[in-house]
Amino acid sequence: MVENLTTSLPFIEGRGAIVCRGCLGENLFSALDLGSVPIANELLVLQDSQIEKFPLHLRVCTSCGLGQVADVVTPERIFRDYRYLSSMSSTFLQHAFDFVTERVNSGILELGDWVLEIASNDGYLLKNFTPHGIKAIGVEPAENVAEISRTLGIETVSEFFSSKLASDLLSTYGYPKLIIANNVMAHVPDLEDFIKGLRILTGPSTQISIENPSLANILIGMQFDTIYHEHYSYLSANAVQKICDIHGLQLFKVEELTIHGGSNRYWLQLQNGCYSTDSSVGKVIRFEVENRLFDPAEWNTYASKVSKILQEFQNWLRTGKSQGNSIYGYGAAAKASTILNSIEINPNLVISIADVSLEKQKRFMPPHGIKIISPEELFKQNPTDIIIFPWNIKREIATFLRANLGEQVRLWCAIPEMCQVEN
Ligand SMILES: [Zn+2]
C-alpha cells in the first residue's frame, strides 16, 4: 500500500507524465530499477512488524543530466524524526572543521557577516564558526536533531528550507555571506522551490557551497547502494549548471572531494557575479560526458553489473552460513538497507548488525528483522566475519573493530565488489 503520495510535486511515478524535478523536461530514461524496497531509515520496532515497500527506480534526465527517483514518500515522513547524526563519524567532523577553517582563512568572511547552513543536522559544522565570532544560523527540519544543535548555542530554525523561509530569513538578517548546503539538495523533492530560495538569499558577494555525492560515482564507482528513497536527486555538474542557469545563479567552481566515497562541492553565485569562473567547471562537465553519464546504453550495462554484484553478495552469505561462519554486519545505515533489501536474503544469514546509534539499537532492519545491537554487544559475540556497510568510512570502522576484536576477524565490504578490508 502506497501512502503519503505527494500530489504537488513534478516527479511522480504512475500518475501521468514523469517530469524532471530539475529542469521540468520530460525525457528521462531508466538507469537502474531496484524494485520495491522499504524506506532506508525506517527500522522495525518489533522483529515481525509489517513494513511498507515503495518503488526505487533511478532515472536520468536527458535534458539536464539530473539523476532522480520518484518522490513516492513525503519528506515529512522521512525527515521529521531523523536518526542520522553527523557527529557520529569522526571523518565527517574533521571534514566540517577543515571546511570552516578554510573559509575563515580565505578572508572572505568578515566580522558582522552571517553564515547559513541548510540541513545543519546536530550543529556538527556550524559550531566551528562560533570561536571565530561569526554568526551562524542553521535550518534543520528534524526537531529531535535541531534540539541537539541548540544546546550548542546555535540558532536553529526547525523547518524545511523553502522560498518562503528564504524570504523570511532575508527580511530578518539580510544576505548571508556564505550558504552551506551539504548533502541536502539530494533530499529535496521540490528542487525548483529550493533553488528559488537559494536565489532569494544570494546577494552580490554571497557564495553558496553545495556538497553532494556525484552521479558519476554511482556509475563509475558502482555505488548503487547510495540510491534510496530519501535521495530524490543525484547531482552532476552538468545538471547543477543547467538548473542554476534557469534560476539566475551560476556555477563558478567545482571541487572534487573524497568524502562519502566521492562528492563534488559546487560553488554558486549570482549570474555574472563577482567571482571568476574556474576551469574546474568545464573539466568536470567534460569528464561526465566522456564517461557516458547521460548515455542510456552505458546504464544498461551498469544494471547488469549491479545484478552480478548482488548475486555474488548473496552467494557469499549463503556459502559462509553453510560453512558455519558467524556473519555480522556493521553500520545499520541506509546503504545497508538498500543492499540487503535488493537481494533474496534468508533470515539469520546476517546474525545482527552493530551500530553506535542508541536510536537504532534494539530496532530491526527490514525485511527479515535483523536485530541492531550496540558495538559492545558485538564484541561479546564471536564473529568470524563482519560486513562493513558504510564503505565510505571503512578504514575508520575497521580500525575500531580490530582494536576491539583482534586481528583474526575477517572484515568485508560488498561494494564495489565483495572484498576483504585490508588493515
Ligand atoms: Zn532535467
Boltz pocket constraint, residues with backbone or C-beta under 6 A from the ligand:
constraints:
  - pocket:
      binder: B
      contacts: [[A, 20], [A, 21], [A, 22], [A, 23], [A, 24], [A, 25], [A, 61], [A, 62], [A, 63], [A, 64], [A, 65], [A, 66]]
      max_distance: 6.0
